[in-house]
Amino acid sequence: MIRIERLTRKIGTIETLHEISLDIRKGEVFTFIGPSGSGKTTLIRLIDLLDSPTSGSIFFDGQDTSTSESGRLVIRRRMGMVFQKPSVLSTTVANNVAFGLKFRGVDRTQIREKVRSALDLVGLAGFEDRRASTLSGGEMQRVALARAMVTEPEVLLLDEPTANLDPVSAELIEDLILRINKKFRTTIVMSTHDMIQGQRLADRIGVIMDGSLVQTGTASEIFYQPRGRDIARFVGIDAITGGVVTENAGGHVSIRVEEVYFEAMTDLGKGRKVTLYIRPEEISLTPAAAVPIKSSVRNQIHGRIRKMVPFGPFVRVSVDCGFLLTTLITRRSCTELGLDVGTEVVAGIKATAIHVLPDEGMKTLS
Amino acid sequence: MSEITDGILQAVHLIVTLDPEVMQIAALSLFISLMATIIAALISIPLASLIHFSDFYGKRAVIIIIQTLYSVPTVVVGLVIYLLISRSGPFGFLGLLFTPEGMILGQTVLIIPIMTGLIISALNGVDRGISDTLIALGATGPQKILEILKEARYAILSAVVLGFGRAIAEVGVAMIIGGNIRGDTRVLTTAITLQTGMGGFGLSIALGIILLSVALIVVVALNLITYSLSRDAQWIMGGTRG
């Protein structure tokens, strides 16, 4: 649906986007995730043809978008856009939703009908005559969504649509995005700095860091097999560095880190220096005294709890095993197992839960 | 002090009895300043839009020049226009000197800078997100400008009201270009100047009160017009302004 080729944007001498190439498929939900300031907004604005790239191209449905301003308007009118901060005009909700139709010269009776059903879609039926500026942030964002959807766009762009909202309003918007995708088959391109949201909504995710698209894949590819330490850190995985492959038997390897041996799966050969990535919630903890002698879990690593930090309904437990292992345990099991700082524990990790990458050395991005 | 109370009483008397000469002066004042305001608004709104919505080298300098012209003395505008339209001036053939039309011209020139400058400020006051939103909704350039002007309507109204206030209150242009000819180009401000010079303080105060009453009527009317403009935007659902 949208093909992006070597897209670069510079402001002065600063490159805000660097050589981005990407294909967004018809009907999918594609999410850009990345830290604030990484270039997500810049990219979404370029896709909506609000700004022009310094170099590179964007093709919309096979059509080159670097054309005359009137040609760009025709393409832009096939898209809808919701901004991070909803801007409503100082008039009624209905008039706000009607703008796109008014600009396209739709007649009044049709406008009335379409505005009504768009407001119905976002759960704001009956809000027609309210002043838009009196609405709450979440309601305004739903007006913005209705306003974008009323023109039945083929592509809906959303730039951090829930970043300024409370969790309940955010969930409502997320549900709407999914519903729109299912009901109208609208291709959805959104950005978020919330990786959980990315995971929940996206068919595919593109990770943007420092203006570059560093990884594209499904949520589980990004979350379980991050391609580098920075991406790993962003998706919540601490790297274990300094590993060396000591044995490789058909992809089944043994890796030594400090004095500890891990069993894992990788094609990297004997002698290679590697970094290990383990999702914290994939690690189980058991007090050392209570470990069953036989277990199907291949890696049983002894250590001592160094630090415990509450994390919502979870506790982030750092275990010192010669290196630091970060795990995520529910509060309840923490209490039940009697875990505390200083407790001797055994960390259980399945061989398949360990993601092995070649050592990056000191540099941060490949 | 008694002049002021006398003046108030006299003003009431003049208004109640609809004194023909005072009514004629007030009507001429209103006509000249209102015409100047309308013409200036018709020039200032497009001019301010042009300056605000286009990017060009020296834009900042243009805005500074406009703002400096806020301070131009009315007598200087009067003098310059006088020289341009007097018999020997380049536009002398138009025969505008000592006519109401000449006074309209002078007041228009006088208030264009302040109106244009304040309308530019009004447009700057509209959130940048609005402009992006309108473009993203598929507005053409003119559609976007029209909606942003509507969004800034109350601030634009203030600019127009201020322009009218400066026009109806000024003496310099009216005196130099109009000449304060009784029954012909005499307006409220020049009449006040004359009466004060002759010691007719009571009548001067009365004329001042009448001037403010005229201003009140105009400001209320302009507010009603702007209000109905925003109601005009209600056509879709036929709803009321909440």
Chai-1 contact restraints between the chains, C-beta under 6 A:
chainA,res_idxA,chainB,res_idxB,connection_type,confidence,min_distance_angstrom,max_distance_angstrom,comment,restraint_id
A,D48,B,A136,contact,1.0,0.0,6.0,A-B,restraint_1
A,R77,B,G138,contact,1.0,0.0,6.0,A-B,restraint_2
A,M81,B,A136,contact,1.0,0.0,6.0,A-B,restraint_3
A,K85,B,G129,contact,1.0,0.0,6.0,A-B,restraint_4
A,S87,B,D127,contact,1.0,0.0,6.0,A-B,restraint_5
A,S87,B,G129,contact,1.0,0.0,6.0,A-B,restraint_6
A,S87,B,I130,contact,1.0,0.0,6.0,A-B,restraint_7
A,S87,B,T133,contact,1.0,0.0,6.0,A-B,restraint_8
A,L89,B,E151,contact,1.0,0.0,6.0,A-B,restraint_9
A,T91,B,A233,contact,1.0,0.0,6.0,A-B,restraint_10
A,T92,B,G239,contact,1.0,0.0,6.0,A-B,restraint_11
A,A94,B,I236,contact,1.0,0.0,6.0,A-B,restraint_12
A,A94,B,M237,contact,1.0,0.0,6.0,A-B,restraint_13
A,N95,B,A233,contact,1.0,0.0,6.0,A-B,restraint_14
A,N95,B,I236,contact,1.0,0.0,6.0,A-B,restraint_15
A,A98,B,I236,contact,1.0,0.0,6.0,A-B,restraint_16
A,F99,B,L137,contact,1.0,0.0,6.0,A-B,restraint_17
A,G100,B,L137,contact,1.0,0.0,6.0,A-B,restraint_18
A,G100,B,G138,contact,1.0,0.0,6.0,A-B,restraint_19
A,F103,B,G138,contact,1.0,0.0,6.0,A-B,restraint_20
A,F103,B,A139,contact,1.0,0.0,6.0,A-B,restraint_21
A,F103,B,Q143,contact,1.0,0.0,6.0,A-B,restraint_22
A,I111,B,I236,contact,1.0,0.0,6.0,A-B,restraint_23
A,E128,B,M237,contact,1.0,0.0,6.0,A-B,restraint_24
A,D129,B,M237,contact,1.0,0.0,6.0,A-B,restraint_25
A,D129,B,G239,contact,1.0,0.0,6.0,A-B,restraint_26
A,R130,B,G242,contact,1.0,0.0,6.0,A-B,restraint_27
A,R131,B,G242,contact,1.0,0.0,6.0,A-B,restraint_28
